[in-house]
Amino acid sequence: MTTLTLAQATEAIYQSLAADNEDIDLHIAQLKKSMAHEGVKEFAADASKLPFNNRLGRKMMQGYFKKHGIKVVFAS
């Protein structure tokens, strides 16, 4: 598995979310690897790209990613 750039890994996450979470665990692992490689501590997610852009959708994403060791933050 090659290391993607943070932008590529982020785009893969959003594509997976749009495709009903297809291969989401693989993409989360790749995102975590990319974040470590680039020294990023938090995943700054864009809520407008989520399939369910409401409080529940954001909390579900934060909880699932937290289980995989990634802190998700959303811009105000």
C-alpha positions as a Markdown table, in Angstrom:
| # | Residue | x | y | z |
|---|---|---|---|---|
| 1 | Met | 0.0 | 0.0 | 0.0 |
| 2 | Thr | 1.6 | 3.3 | -1.1 |
| 3 | Thr | 1.2 | 6.5 | 0.9 |
| 4 | Leu | -1.3 | 8.9 | -0.6 |
| 5 | Thr | -1.1 | 12.6 | -0.1 |
| 6 | Leu | -3.4 | 14.0 | 2.5 |
| 7 | Ala | -5.6 | 15.5 | -0.3 |
| 8 | Gln | -5.8 | 12.2 | -2.1 |
| 9 | Ala | -6.7 | 10.3 | 1.1 |
| 10 | Thr | -9.3 | 12.9 | 2.0 |
| 11 | Glu | -10.9 | 12.7 | -1.4 |
| 12 | Ala | -11.0 | 8.9 | -1.1 |
| 13 | Ile | -12.8 | 9.3 | 2.2 |
| 14 | Tyr | -15.5 | 11.5 | 0.7 |
| 15 | Gln | -15.9 | 9.2 | -2.3 |
| 16 | Ser | -16.3 | 6.3 | 0.0 |
| 17 | Leu | -18.9 | 8.1 | 2.1 |
| 18 | Ala | -20.8 | 9.0 | -1.1 |
| 19 | Ala | -20.7 | 5.3 | -2.2 |
| 20 | Asp | -22.5 | 4.1 | 1.0 |
| 21 | Asn | -19.2 | 3.6 | 3.0 |
| 22 | Glu | -17.6 | 1.3 | 0.4 |
| 23 | Asp | -14.1 | 0.3 | 1.6 |
| 24 | Ile | -14.3 | 3.0 | 4.3 |
| 25 | Asp | -12.0 | 1.1 | 6.7 |
| 26 | Leu | -9.3 | 0.8 | 4.0 |
| 27 | His | -9.6 | 4.6 | 3.3 |
| 28 | Ile | -9.5 | 5.5 | 7.0 |
| 29 | Ala | -6.3 | 3.5 | 7.4 |
| 30 | Gln | -4.8 | 5.3 | 4.4 |
| 31 | Leu | -5.9 | 8.6 | 5.8 |
| 32 | Lys | -4.3 | 7.8 | 9.1 |
| 33 | Lys | -1.1 | 6.9 | 7.4 |
| 34 | Ser | -1.1 | 10.1 | 5.3 |
| 35 | Met | -1.8 | 12.2 | 8.4 |
| 36 | Ala | 1.1 | 10.7 | 10.2 |
| 37 | His | 3.4 | 11.2 | 7.2 |
| 38 | Glu | 2.4 | 14.9 | 6.9 |
| 39 | Gly | 2.4 | 15.5 | 10.7 |
| 40 | Val | -1.3 | 16.4 | 10.9 |
| 41 | Lys | -3.1 | 15.6 | 14.2 |
| 42 | Glu | -6.7 | 16.3 | 13.3 |
| 43 | Phe | -8.8 | 15.5 | 10.2 |
| 44 | Ala | -10.5 | 18.8 | 9.2 |
| 45 | Ala | -13.7 | 17.5 | 7.5 |
| 46 | Asp | -16.0 | 19.4 | 5.2 |
| 47 | Ala | -19.5 | 18.9 | 6.5 |
| 48 | Ser | -21.0 | 19.9 | 3.2 |
| 49 | Lys | -19.5 | 16.8 | 1.5 |
| 50 | Leu | -21.1 | 14.4 | 3.9 |
| 51 | Pro | -24.1 | 12.4 | 2.7 |
| 52 | Phe | -26.0 | 13.4 | 5.9 |
| 53 | Asn | -24.9 | 16.9 | 6.7 |
| 54 | Asn | -26.7 | 17.2 | 10.1 |
| 55 | Arg | -25.6 | 16.9 | 13.7 |
| 56 | Leu | -26.3 | 13.1 | 13.8 |
| 57 | Gly | -24.2 | 12.6 | 10.6 |
| 58 | Arg | -21.3 | 14.6 | 11.9 |
| 59 | Lys | -21.4 | 12.8 | 15.3 |
| 60 | Met | -21.5 | 9.4 | 13.7 |
| 61 | Met | -18.5 | 10.3 | 11.5 |
| 62 | Gln | -16.6 | 11.6 | 14.5 |
| 63 | Gly | -17.4 | 8.5 | 16.6 |
| 64 | Tyr | -16.4 | 6.0 | 13.9 |
| 65 | Phe | -13.2 | 7.8 | 13.0 |
| 66 | Lys | -12.3 | 8.1 | 16.7 |
| 67 | Lys | -12.5 | 4.3 | 17.0 |
| 68 | His | -9.8 | 4.2 | 14.3 |
| 69 | Gly | -7.6 | 6.8 | 16.1 |
| 70 | Ile | -8.5 | 9.9 | 14.1 |
| 71 | Lys | -9.9 | 13.0 | 15.6 |
| 72 | Val | -12.4 | 14.7 | 13.2 |
| 73 | Val | -13.1 | 18.4 | 13.5 |
| 74 | Phe | -15.6 | 20.5 | 11.4 |
| 75 | Ala | -15.2 | 24.1 | 10.5 |
| 76 | Ser | -17.8 | 26.4 | 12.0 |
